[in-house]
Structures are given as C-alpha cells and as structure tokens.
C-alpha cells in the first residue's frame, strides 16, 4: 500500500464512513422487506465488513509511529 498524505487519508476515511452508513441504511431496508433477496443482503453485509476493515486500516495509518 502506498503512503498517502494525512489529508488524503482523512478524505478517503470520510468517504468510506459515508459508504458504510449508506450500506447500513440499505441493509436495514432489505431486512424489513419480506420479499428481499437473501443473496443481495449477504453481499451488502460482506461489502460493509470490507469497508469496516478498510476504515480500520486508514485509521491506523493516521496514528503516528512511536519509537520502541
């Protein structure tokens, strides 16, 4: 993974958090709909977990390294 400037990391982090919230809403709607496709719901949940992992990686990139 290439090293990005902190402002770009923050911007990307904000984008991913927004996508994560949007998926939350979409998943909630699908769960409420009896006619919803189970496979679509699983795909959205998997995508949401992937976004969560990406968010965690970027958040750790913002924490400065401390000498041992």
N, C-alpha and C positions, 0 to 999 in steps of 0.2 A: 504494500500500500504506500502510495506516495505521501510525503509530508505536505500538508496544506497549511496556509497561514491561519491563525486563530479566528480571524473574522470570517473566512470562508467555511471553517469548521462550524462556527456558530450559525451561519446562514443555512448550511446543509442540515444541521441539527434541528433548526426550526422547521424546515421543510418536512423532515422525517416525522417530527412530532405531530405536525398538521395531518399528514397522511395517516398516521397511527390513529388519531382521533376520528378522522373520516371513516376509517375501516371499522372503528368501534361502533359508529352510528349505523353503518351498513350491516354489520353483523347483528346488531340489536334488531333492526327491521326484519332481517331474514328469519331470526329466531321467533319473532312474533307472528310471522306469516306461516300458516299451516301448510300452504302449498309450496313452500320454499324447497329448493333443490339442496339436498344434503351435501352433494359434492361441491357445489358452489360455496356453501357455508364452510366446509373444510378448507377449501382453497383460500378463502378470505382469512380464516384463522391462522393458516400457515403463513400467509403474507404478513399478517400482523405480528406474528412471532419473529419473522425475519427482520421486520422494521425495528422491533424492540432490540434485537441483537445489534443491529447497525447503530441504533441510538446509543447503546451502552458503549460500543467501540469508540464512537465520536466523543462521548462524554469523557471517556478515559484519556482521549487524545488532548483534551483541554486541560487536564491536570498536569502540572509541570513535574518532570522527573526530579526526585530528590536523591542526593548522593547518599551512598551507603555509609 
